[in-house]
């Protein structure tokens, strides 16, 4: 079975993006550390740099809350041509296929906003 991270990488690469994992495993502490405390994957393409937090569908609300509350979300989005997203993977009952629910983050009127992307 594939992980949310591997499914995300596969989808991004199929869409023509260059992408790689930026979270790291710290063996002594037995924990994973996200890049800037918020990112699992960075992808580059189509004139933008996208930072992604990826998870399974059941943990999506936790990841959205994490990104909404972390100061580095604003730091990431303050750089021109950057995108911040959370991808929550779920298996659709009708088709049996894995599909992501994608939440886009942006700053509107100096407020961090999260919006579901239409697929």
DONUZA-862225 format. One record per residue (C-alpha): residue number from 1; x, z, y; residue in one letter. Coordinates in pm, 1 decimal. Layout:
<lobas>
> NUM|X|Z|Y|A
...
</lobas>
This chain:
<lobas>
> 1|0.0|0.0|0.0|X
> 2|130.4|-87.2|344.0|X
> 3|156.4|153.8|634.7|X
> 4|-3.2|117.1|978.9|X
> 5|344.6|44.3|1115.0|X
> 6|413.0|-237.1|867.1|X
> 7|66.9|-388.1|924.3|X
> 8|123.5|-380.2|1301.5|X
> 9|465.6|-545.0|1273.4|X
> 10|324.4|-814.3|1046.7|X
> 11|34.3|-890.9|1282.9|X
> 12|258.4|-901.8|1590.8|X
> 13|506.2|-1135.0|1422.2|X
> 14|223.2|-1361.9|1303.7|X
> 15|114.2|-1385.4|1668.4|X
> 16|462.8|-1494.5|1772.2|X
> 17|597.4|-1167.4|1910.7|X
> 18|939.9|-1023.0|1836.8|X
> 19|880.2|-662.8|1732.9|X
> 20|1063.2|-368.2|1583.9|X
> 21|1023.3|1.3|1508.6|X
> 22|1160.6|238.8|1773.2|X
> 23|1055.2|572.6|1628.0|X
> 24|1324.7|745.6|1429.2|X
> 25|1345.1|989.4|1140.3|X
> 26|1540.7|1311.0|1203.3|X
> 27|1638.8|1431.3|853.7|X
> 28|1748.6|1786.0|939.2|X
> 29|1424.3|1860.8|1119.3|X
> 30|1218.0|1647.1|878.3|X
> 31|1023.6|1492.5|1166.8|X
> 32|968.4|1152.1|1321.1|X
> 33|1047.9|1116.2|1689.5|X
> 34|870.5|849.5|1891.9|X
> 35|1064.8|656.8|2154.2|X
> 36|998.5|830.3|2489.0|X
> 37|770.6|1062.0|2291.0|X
> 38|499.2|792.3|2281.9|X
> 39|607.4|468.9|2109.2|X
> 40|641.1|364.0|1745.5|X
> 41|693.7|-9.4|1805.8|X
> 42|808.6|-230.1|2091.7|X
> 43|720.2|-598.7|2094.9|X
> 44|841.7|-870.9|2328.2|X
> 45|682.6|-1207.4|2397.9|X
> 46|455.7|-1411.5|2622.2|X
> 47|623.6|-1267.1|2930.8|X
> 48|553.4|-902.7|2852.9|X
> 49|691.5|-599.0|2675.6|X
> 50|437.5|-402.7|2474.1|X
> 51|480.2|-42.1|2362.7|X
> 52|258.7|54.9|2069.8|X
> 53|154.7|380.6|1908.8|X
> 54|20.9|296.8|1562.1|X
> 55|-183.8|503.0|1317.9|X
> 56|-466.6|490.6|1069.5|X
> 57|-822.5|481.5|1197.1|X
> 58|-888.7|849.4|1128.1|X
> 59|-610.3|961.3|1365.0|X
> 60|-683.3|719.4|1647.6|X
> 61|-845.9|976.1|1877.7|X
> 62|-537.6|1200.5|1846.9|X
> 63|-307.7|913.4|1942.9|X
> 64|-524.3|817.0|2240.8|X
> 65|-524.2|1180.3|2355.1|X
> 66|-145.2|1194.6|2310.8|X
> 67|-91.4|882.5|2522.8|X
> 68|-340.9|992.8|2789.5|X
> 69|-167.7|1329.6|2826.9|X
> 70|196.9|1226.7|2811.8|X
> 71|387.0|1175.9|3138.2|X
> 72|589.0|890.4|2986.6|X
> 73|276.6|676.8|2952.0|X
> 74|275.7|644.7|3329.9|X
> 75|652.8|590.8|3333.6|X
> 76|617.8|306.9|3079.5|X
> 77|334.1|141.7|3271.3|X
> 78|520.0|168.5|3603.7|X
> 79|759.6|-103.9|3487.0|X
> 80|644.0|-460.6|3565.1|X
> 81|506.1|-666.4|3274.1|X
> 82|467.5|-372.2|3036.6|X
> 83|165.4|-304.0|2819.3|X
> 84|77.3|21.6|2642.9|X
> 85|-147.9|16.2|2335.8|X
> 86|-266.3|229.5|2045.5|X
> 87|-350.6|49.5|1719.5|X
> 88|-571.3|230.7|1468.1|X
> 89|-598.2|52.2|1133.3|X
> 90|-909.7|64.8|914.7|X
> 91|-1022.5|-128.7|611.7|X
> 92|-1348.7|-311.3|678.9|X
> 93|-1615.2|-248.7|414.4|X
> 94|-1766.0|-598.1|444.6|X
> 95|-1444.9|-794.5|395.5|X
> 96|-1200.2|-544.9|244.7|X
> 97|-948.3|-656.9|508.0|X
> 98|-737.7|-430.4|724.3|X
> 99|-812.2|-470.4|1095.5|X
> 100|-682.9|-276.6|1395.7|X
> 101|-888.5|-117.8|1667.5|X
> 102|-671.5|-169.4|1974.3|X
> 103|-688.4|50.5|2283.0|X
> 104|-517.2|-75.6|2600.4|X
> 105|-393.7|168.9|2862.8|X
> 106|-351.6|89.3|3229.8|X
> 107|-335.3|262.4|3565.2|X
> 108|-635.1|202.6|3791.3|X
> 109|-656.1|376.3|4129.0|X
> 110|-368.1|601.1|4020.3|X
> 111|-561.4|716.5|3709.1|X
> 112|-455.5|641.3|3351.4|X
> 113|-742.5|455.5|3182.6|X
> 114|-798.0|362.9|2815.5|X
> 115|-1013.3|64.4|2716.6|X
> 116|-1091.9|-84.9|2377.4|X
> 117|-965.6|-441.4|2344.0|X
> 118|-1219.5|-701.9|2237.6|X
> 119|-1108.3|-875.5|1918.4|X
</lobas>
